[in-house]
Amino acid sequence: MIHEPQGKQNQQTPQDLAAQIPCNIKAAIAASIKASHSPTADDKKGGFHEEGGQWIITADGKIISVPAKPGPANPEMKGGVHIQPSDAVNPGLKDNMTELGGTWHVHPSGEITQEKGNVRTTRSFDQPPSEKDIKEAGSGINIVVAAREKKVYFYNGSGMLGEPMKLKDFLKGC
Amino acid sequence: MLGLLGAYLFLSTCSAPQEKPTEIKLTIKYNDRTVPNPDHITFGSRDCAARVPLVNGKFTVPAEILHARNLQFSLDIVGNRIQMIDFSQNELEFDRWTLYLADHHYKEHAYDVPKGAKIRSSCMLVLDSDRFDPGVVLFQTHCRSKVGALQ
């Protein structure tokens, strides 16, 4: 069973939660990281937009990934780049959904450096879940993948769950 | 909120659009420990300057500053003067700021530190909000000096 009530999730470590996520979902998450690094129609360089999605349990008991449309690019880092993980590329995948397993999105790796005299300013996207992420946490497992930090954060509506996992540990065994 | 609004100490003659000011919560961490906030923060631009009080960890950005260009701010903390420049207007829309300072290395957000950066004279400002995702991290060099050295 992937979906757990939030009270139960509070007692689970990131390692417990990661162990509940099947390899086909982890593969979809890994593909999102690669996609976030890659150019899109409005993210010319790559690294300045979010990718993500959800995984669901179908009526016949299968656990499948439902990738979302990429978020808007923000190459100047003005405001956010928030994606809607429920806005599926292929909404038909949810036709036989009985339960939401979880939601993930990638915080991008892009950065901008500017120099003025001897002062150098580097702007980058914050990697942990934002206040907005926590405020909007849904049912099931919630994941932010930190593309630059190469870590995986688990969270719910109350905040982060434990310490972030190394991405390579999250993907280990798949 | 009304107390903060009433506490503005304005030093400029820049224009004052009728717009709701932004209230921001500031946390300062020095060598991984939270330190007390100063009693004020000073915003400046080419045309404007405003000395804004910090009350209960919060300050309100004057509406005038929200529209200023070439924005910078400064504050004095634990014997250091922090002056961050090239701040953009949209960054004032994030209402939770955490300013990290370190003498040797940043424990949190270490991955945001460019290679070879001089830590002791640098500042890291993490901007967060429940309206934007993700937050933004600003790492700036040469933004920190000893207060005594300036006087």
Interface residues (C-beta under 8 A of the other chain):
Chain A: E50 M77 K78 G79 G80 V81 H82 H107 P108 T113 Q114 K116 N118 V119 R120 T121 T122 R123 S124 F125 D126 Q127 S130 E131 K132 D133 I134 K135 V144 R148 E149
Chain B: I85 D86 S88 N90 E93 R96 Y111 D112 P114 A117 V126 L127 D128 S129 D130 R131 F132 D133 P134 G135 V136 V137 L138 F139 Q140 T141 H142 C143
